Amino acid sequence: MLTYTLKNGVVVSSAERVRPGDVGVCGERLSGAGAPLAVDLQGASMVYPALINTHDHLRGNYLPRVGPKAGTFYLSWLPWDKDLKDSPTYQERSNLTVEDLYIFGAYKNLFSGVTTVNDHFPPALNRNILPRLPIRALFNYGIAHESSSYDLKWGDGIQKEHQRAVKNQWPFITHLSEGFDEESMRGVEHLERLGALDKHCLLIHCLAFSDEDIQKVAKAGASVSWCSASNMFMFNITCKIRKFIQAGINVSIGTDSTHTGSYNLLAEMRYARGLYQKLYGEELPAKRIFQMVTENAARSFWLDQYLGTLDRGKIADLLVIKAKMDDPFENLAAATMGDIELLIMAGKPLYGEMRFIGILGGSLPAGYTKITVNGAPRFIIGNPAAHYIQARKKIGFKKVLDFLPFEPETEEG
């Protein structure tokens, strides 16, 4: 069992609790400080809850993007799906196995400080792969693809999936109003009619909500995953995010896949702030962005008693970032992959600078490898370099994926 202390950091326990000091880890849980093994952050690092991505397509993280023809935009997701499957990007991607793609999707998230993610696909398609990934992919949830006639019929139907979620205290996750055709605009009405609009709902996208829809969702206590970059790329509009926030809706952030969205969650956070400024002429506070990828996200997954803040007794999911700004929330909102110094899931370091190797016993243990990021060696769980090399061989050329911050040939030589 790993027991250690991160000393002398700026600890961002929650949006309301920031303090200089220490964070203790005992096994999988956050504990009091004072363990004999300690790493001194020397006041130069900020410690956050690890980030949570509430919507990703783990098998769909590949580049380049695929979207509408120049000067046009989609009315719903359906024509995009056809364009994707007809594209050279999709044909190239098809050289890789589904498991290859899931591994890429997991590392995309890991390299942006994410330890917990929801995969777009239903358990019937991912249950054998998710437990083998290097990060935590949500496993317990009710699901419906969306509320329309062109829904993909995942799971056992909206009512049964929602009832299962309520019974087990899980989220019920569905796309809603991903577009502007007549059916997309009636998603809230459909869920309401089926008795499936309540606090268990995590609704993805929500582009065409009326003001009445927003109030109904707020009253029901449902959560929303905001995927701003993907929305703008596909539809040239996003949800009425300011009204969502003003209504008190629990809003988190999702990346969607890299086929349409940002290349990772850190990039999505920056994009969302810039878009908000452009749309409303005012700033979206960095503290709110922090909440969207920590506390709010944990609540939307029904995991806030375990994740989302650094309260003692919660699961020890930690993200250590270089302190480049005095304000810890601005520091996170501006962070890039190169600013991450350490990522921990359930007390176990997944990725970090070599100065933290003492937590793992002082040398690289089995199951870890080294990569070079920004010219410096880092340890990483698994072997993403080997996976990158093998994928390039399958693809047939030196493919570059922007969400991987290293060159595998460096590790070969």
VMD Tcl script that draws the C-alpha trace (Angstrom):
set ca {
  {0.00 0.00 0.00}
  {1.40 3.39 -1.03}
  {1.49 5.97 1.77}
  {3.03 9.38 1.15}
  {2.65 13.15 1.45}
  {2.91 15.89 -1.13}
  {4.37 18.77 0.91}
  {4.39 22.54 0.52}
  {2.01 22.89 -2.41}
  {-0.95 25.13 -3.09}
  {-3.83 22.76 -2.37}
  {-7.03 23.47 -4.31}
  {-9.38 21.26 -2.36}
  {-12.53 22.74 -3.91}
  {-13.69 25.97 -5.50}
  {-14.12 27.44 -2.03}
  {-11.08 25.98 -0.27}
  {-7.58 26.86 -1.37}
  {-4.67 26.69 1.05}
  {-0.91 26.35 1.14}
  {0.09 23.06 2.67}
  {0.24 19.31 2.33}
  {-1.87 16.46 0.94}
  {-1.61 12.97 2.38}
  {-2.36 9.70 0.62}
  {-2.87 6.34 2.31}
  {-3.60 3.52 -0.10}
  {-6.42 4.61 -2.39}
  {-7.68 7.40 -0.14}
  {-6.81 10.93 0.84}
  {-5.55 11.07 4.40}
  {-3.91 13.43 6.84}
  {-0.38 14.55 6.04}
  {2.63 13.26 7.93}
  {3.67 10.05 6.18}
  {7.43 9.35 6.38}
  {7.68 9.37 2.58}
  {7.22 12.93 1.38}
  {7.88 14.88 -1.79}
  {8.50 18.60 -1.29}
  {6.73 20.74 -3.91}
  {8.58 23.81 -2.60}
  {5.61 26.09 -3.15}
  {6.08 25.83 -6.92}
  {3.21 23.44 -7.69}
  {-0.56 23.46 -7.34}
  {-2.48 20.34 -6.34}
  {-5.98 19.86 -7.74}
  {-8.51 17.06 -7.86}
  {-7.80 15.09 -11.03}
  {-10.06 16.16 -13.87}
  {-13.26 14.45 -15.05}
  {-14.36 14.38 -18.71}
  {-18.12 13.83 -18.90}
  {-18.35 13.00 -22.61}
  {-15.83 11.37 -24.93}
  {-15.87 8.83 -27.76}
  {-12.95 6.70 -26.59}
  {-12.84 4.72 -29.84}
  {-13.23 7.90 -31.90}
  {-10.10 9.84 -30.96}
  {-8.30 10.19 -34.24}
  {-7.32 13.08 -36.50}
  {-7.94 15.07 -38.59}
  {-11.42 16.35 -37.91}
  {-14.32 15.46 -40.17}
  {-17.12 17.96 -40.56}
  {-19.49 19.81 -42.84}
  {-18.50 21.22 -46.21}
  {-17.16 24.76 -46.19}
  {-19.88 27.31 -45.60}
  {-22.41 24.73 -44.38}
  {-23.36 23.16 -41.07}
  {-25.39 20.17 -39.95}
  {-28.99 20.13 -38.72}
  {-28.44 16.94 -36.73}
  {-25.70 14.42 -36.00}
  {-26.96 11.92 -38.60}
  {-25.41 13.42 -41.77}
  {-22.14 13.88 -39.88}
  {-22.07 10.15 -39.15}
  {-22.35 9.42 -42.87}
  {-19.66 11.98 -43.72}
  {-17.36 10.44 -41.11}
  {-17.76 6.91 -42.44}
  {-17.21 8.08 -46.02}
  {-14.08 10.07 -45.13}
  {-10.39 9.27 -45.75}
  {-9.84 9.82 -42.02}
  {-12.22 6.99 -41.18}
  {-10.67 4.70 -43.78}
  {-7.23 5.38 -42.35}
  {-8.51 4.88 -38.82}
  {-9.90 1.50 -39.87}
  {-6.34 0.12 -40.03}
  {-6.42 0.09 -36.23}
  {-8.37 -2.24 -33.99}
  {-11.13 -1.03 -31.68}
  {-8.83 -1.75 -28.73}
  {-6.05 0.31 -30.35}
  {-8.44 3.23 -30.53}
  {-9.60 2.83 -26.93}
  {-5.98 2.95 -25.76}
  {-5.41 6.16 -27.71}
  {-8.60 7.60 -26.20}
  {-7.48 6.73 -22.69}
  {-4.04 8.34 -23.14}
  {-5.62 11.41 -24.72}
  {-7.41 11.91 -21.41}
  {-4.50 10.91 -19.18}
  {-2.16 13.45 -20.80}
  {-4.67 16.21 -20.03}
  {-4.96 15.39 -16.32}
  {-8.13 13.28 -16.56}
  {-8.55 10.14 -14.47}
  {-12.31 9.63 -14.94}
  {-14.18 9.69 -18.24}
  {-17.50 8.59 -19.71}
  {-17.38 6.74 -23.01}
  {-20.07 7.58 -25.56}
  {-20.76 3.91 -26.28}
  {-22.99 1.49 -24.33}
  {-21.69 -1.23 -22.00}
  {-22.58 -3.92 -24.54}
  {-19.83 -2.50 -26.78}
  {-17.18 -1.49 -24.26}
  {-17.51 -3.57 -21.09}
  {-14.64 -5.92 -22.03}
  {-12.23 -3.09 -22.86}
  {-12.83 -0.40 -20.23}
  {-11.36 -2.32 -17.25}
  {-8.04 -2.69 -19.11}
  {-7.52 1.01 -19.74}
  {-4.95 3.03 -17.76}
  {-7.62 5.44 -16.46}
  {-11.07 5.01 -14.95}
  {-13.88 4.82 -17.48}
  {-17.37 5.06 -16.00}
  {-18.87 1.59 -15.91}
  {-22.18 1.99 -14.07}
  {-24.76 4.09 -15.89}
  {-28.05 3.88 -17.70}
  {-27.85 4.89 -21.35}
  {-29.93 5.84 -24.34}
  {-28.25 7.14 -27.46}
  {-30.79 9.94 -27.81}
  {-34.48 10.76 -27.76}
  {-35.53 10.60 -31.44}
  {-36.60 8.18 -34.16}
  {-33.01 7.92 -35.41}
  {-31.72 6.93 -32.02}
  {-29.27 4.01 -32.24}
  {-31.35 1.87 -29.86}
  {-28.66 1.32 -27.27}
  {-29.56 -0.49 -24.07}
  {-33.08 -1.54 -23.13}
  {-34.91 1.67 -24.04}
  {-35.17 5.02 -22.31}
  {-37.63 4.02 -19.61}
  {-35.90 0.81 -18.54}
  {-32.43 2.35 -18.66}
  {-33.61 5.33 -16.64}
  {-35.32 3.07 -14.08}
  {-32.11 1.05 -13.74}
  {-30.15 4.24 -13.11}
  {-32.61 5.40 -10.44}
  {-32.63 2.02 -8.70}
  {-28.83 1.86 -8.55}
  {-28.14 5.56 -7.92}
  {-26.37 5.88 -11.26}
  {-26.51 8.59 -13.90}
  {-28.80 8.16 -16.88}
  {-26.82 9.47 -19.86}
  {-28.26 10.48 -23.21}
  {-27.64 12.89 -26.07}
  {-30.40 15.45 -26.19}
  {-31.10 18.10 -28.79}
  {-27.92 17.45 -30.79}
  {-29.15 19.54 -33.69}
  {-32.06 21.67 -34.88}
  {-34.39 19.42 -36.79}
  {-37.93 19.08 -35.44}
  {-37.22 15.96 -33.39}
  {-34.05 17.35 -31.85}
  {-36.00 20.33 -30.56}
  {-38.52 18.09 -28.76}
  {-36.07 16.03 -26.69}
  {-37.00 17.49 -23.29}
  {-40.68 17.02 -24.06}
  {-40.06 13.36 -24.97}
  {-38.09 12.58 -21.80}
  {-40.73 14.33 -19.72}
  {-43.52 12.32 -21.35}
  {-41.66 9.08 -20.55}
  {-41.12 10.07 -16.93}
  {-37.36 10.08 -17.47}
  {-36.40 13.69 -16.73}
  {-34.96 14.03 -13.25}
  {-31.76 14.48 -11.23}
  {-30.28 11.25 -12.59}
  {-30.08 12.67 -16.12}
  {-26.78 13.70 -17.66}
  {-27.78 15.34 -20.94}
  {-25.18 15.76 -23.67}
  {-25.12 18.84 -25.99}
  {-28.64 20.36 -25.51}
  {-28.26 22.79 -28.42}
  {-31.86 23.67 -29.28}
  {-33.32 24.07 -25.80}
  {-36.00 26.71 -25.47}
  {-36.09 28.89 -22.38}
  {-38.91 26.65 -21.13}
  {-36.73 23.56 -21.68}
  {-33.95 25.15 -19.65}
  {-36.29 25.82 -16.75}
  {-37.66 22.27 -16.88}
  {-34.16 20.78 -16.80}
  {-33.17 23.06 -13.94}
  {-36.29 22.19 -11.95}
  {-35.68 18.47 -12.53}
  {-32.12 18.78 -11.19}
  {-30.62 17.25 -14.35}
  {-26.99 17.83 -15.37}
  {-25.61 18.93 -18.75}
  {-22.31 18.11 -20.47}
  {-21.17 21.10 -22.53}
  {-19.10 20.19 -25.61}
  {-18.49 23.67 -27.02}
  {-15.79 23.02 -29.64}
  {-17.62 20.08 -31.19}
  {-20.89 22.03 -31.22}
  {-19.37 24.99 -33.04}
  {-17.53 22.81 -35.55}
  {-20.60 20.78 -36.49}
  {-23.45 23.24 -35.99}
  {-21.92 26.73 -35.71}
  {-23.70 27.19 -32.39}
  {-23.55 25.81 -28.86}
  {-26.09 25.55 -26.06}
  {-27.39 28.67 -24.29}
  {-24.66 28.22 -21.75}
  {-25.12 31.51 -19.89}
  {-28.83 30.79 -19.38}
  {-27.98 27.26 -18.23}
  {-25.62 28.66 -15.60}
  {-28.07 31.39 -14.54}
  {-30.79 28.75 -14.12}
  {-28.56 26.82 -11.72}
  {-28.10 23.75 -13.93}
  {-25.16 21.55 -12.97}
  {-22.91 22.02 -16.03}
  {-19.77 19.98 -16.70}
  {-17.49 19.82 -19.74}
  {-17.02 17.06 -22.29}
  {-14.60 16.86 -25.18}
  {-16.64 14.72 -27.57}
  {-14.29 12.91 -29.96}
  {-11.33 14.55 -31.66}
  {-13.14 13.97 -34.97}
  {-15.18 17.06 -34.05}
  {-14.02 18.44 -30.70}
  {-10.89 19.70 -28.98}
  {-7.86 17.44 -28.85}
  {-8.17 17.08 -25.06}
  {-9.92 18.49 -21.99}
  {-7.34 21.21 -21.28}
  {-7.80 22.53 -24.82}
  {-11.58 22.29 -24.43}
  {-11.46 24.37 -21.25}
  {-9.53 27.11 -23.03}
  {-11.84 26.99 -26.03}
  {-14.95 27.19 -23.84}
  {-13.70 30.33 -22.07}
  {-12.80 32.00 -25.34}
  {-16.17 31.13 -26.87}
  {-18.07 32.44 -23.86}
  {-16.23 35.74 -24.14}
  {-17.02 35.91 -27.85}
  {-20.71 35.08 -27.38}
  {-21.48 37.26 -24.39}
  {-18.76 39.88 -24.18}
  {-17.91 38.82 -20.64}
  {-15.56 36.41 -18.99}
  {-16.49 32.95 -17.78}
  {-14.69 32.83 -14.42}
  {-11.81 30.37 -14.19}
  {-13.24 29.14 -10.89}
  {-16.42 28.05 -12.69}
  {-14.37 26.23 -15.33}
  {-12.57 24.43 -12.47}
  {-15.92 23.38 -10.98}
  {-17.13 22.09 -14.34}
  {-14.24 19.62 -14.63}
  {-14.17 18.57 -10.95}
  {-17.07 19.05 -8.52}
  {-19.86 19.45 -11.08}
  {-18.61 16.53 -13.15}
  {-18.45 14.23 -10.12}
  {-21.99 15.21 -9.18}
  {-23.27 14.50 -12.70}
  {-21.85 10.96 -12.43}
  {-23.33 10.47 -8.94}
  {-19.76 10.09 -7.65}
  {-19.40 13.30 -5.62}
  {-19.04 11.37 -2.35}
  {-15.88 9.82 -3.83}
  {-14.43 12.29 -6.35}
  {-14.29 15.96 -7.33}
  {-12.71 17.52 -4.24}
  {-9.69 16.79 -2.04}
  {-11.60 16.03 1.14}
  {-10.05 13.52 3.50}
  {-11.46 10.02 2.94}
  {-12.25 10.56 -0.73}
  {-10.48 8.63 -3.48}
  {-6.96 10.00 -3.99}
  {-7.23 11.30 -7.55}
  {-4.73 14.17 -7.75}
  {-3.37 16.45 -10.44}
  {-0.18 18.43 -9.78}
  {0.44 21.36 -12.14}
  {3.30 23.80 -12.34}
  {2.43 27.10 -10.62}
  {2.73 29.67 -13.41}
  {0.03 32.05 -12.15}
  {-0.83 33.24 -8.66}
  {-4.53 32.48 -9.06}
  {-4.89 28.67 -8.92}
  {-8.04 28.66 -11.05}
  {-6.48 30.76 -13.79}
  {-3.42 28.51 -13.52}
  {-5.54 25.46 -14.32}
  {-7.63 27.18 -17.00}
  {-4.46 28.15 -18.90}
  {-2.59 24.87 -18.39}
  {-1.25 22.75 -21.24}
  {-0.04 19.15 -21.33}
  {3.51 20.31 -20.66}
  {2.49 21.92 -17.35}
  {1.38 18.63 -15.77}
  {3.94 17.43 -13.23}
  {2.10 14.46 -11.70}
  {-1.19 12.59 -12.14}
  {-2.46 10.14 -9.52}
  {-5.48 7.82 -9.62}
  {-6.68 6.07 -6.44}
  {-3.33 6.83 -4.80}
  {-1.27 5.36 -7.63}
  {0.88 7.65 -9.79}
  {-0.01 7.23 -13.47}
  {2.29 9.80 -15.01}
  {4.85 12.28 -13.81}
  {8.22 13.89 -13.67}
  {11.03 11.63 -12.53}
  {11.40 13.54 -9.23}
  {8.23 11.75 -8.10}
  {9.58 8.25 -8.78}
  {10.23 7.77 -5.07}
  {6.51 7.31 -4.56}
  {6.80 4.18 -6.71}
  {9.78 2.85 -4.77}
  {12.64 4.79 -6.31}
  {12.88 2.98 -9.65}
  {10.59 2.27 -12.56}
  {8.35 -0.65 -11.53}
  {6.91 -3.29 -13.82}
  {4.07 -1.93 -15.89}
  {5.66 1.50 -16.38}
  {7.83 2.97 -19.11}
  {9.64 6.23 -19.81}
  {8.77 8.85 -22.40}
  {10.23 12.27 -23.12}
  {7.97 15.32 -22.85}
  {9.28 18.84 -23.41}
  {12.81 17.45 -23.51}
  {12.64 15.78 -20.09}
  {12.07 12.13 -19.11}
  {8.80 11.16 -17.47}
  {7.35 7.91 -16.20}
  {4.05 6.65 -17.55}
  {1.85 3.70 -16.74}
  {1.73 1.24 -19.63}
  {3.66 1.65 -22.85}
  {2.07 4.33 -25.04}
  {5.27 4.73 -27.05}
  {5.16 1.11 -28.21}
  {1.47 1.48 -28.98}
  {2.15 4.61 -31.04}
  {4.91 2.84 -32.98}
  {2.71 -0.18 -33.75}
  {-0.16 2.05 -34.80}
  {2.10 3.90 -37.23}
  {3.14 0.60 -38.75}
  {-0.49 -0.40 -39.22}
  {-1.38 2.98 -40.71}
  {1.67 2.93 -42.99}
  {3.25 6.29 -42.21}
  {4.40 8.52 -39.34}
  {1.00 9.60 -38.11}
  {0.96 12.49 -35.64}
  {-1.79 12.69 -33.03}
  {-1.80 16.06 -31.27}
  {-3.10 14.65 -27.99}
  {0.11 12.60 -27.51}
  {2.85 14.99 -26.30}
  {5.86 12.85 -27.23}
  {7.65 11.24 -30.17}
  {7.96 7.46 -29.75}
  {11.11 7.17 -31.87}
  {12.94 8.98 -29.08}
  {12.06 6.15 -26.73}
  {13.16 3.51 -29.26}
  {16.61 4.95 -29.59}
}
mol new
graphics top color blue
foreach p $ca { graphics top sphere $p radius 0.5 }
foreach p [lrange $ca 0 end-1] q [lrange $ca 1 end] { graphics top cylinder $p $q radius 0.2 }
display resetview
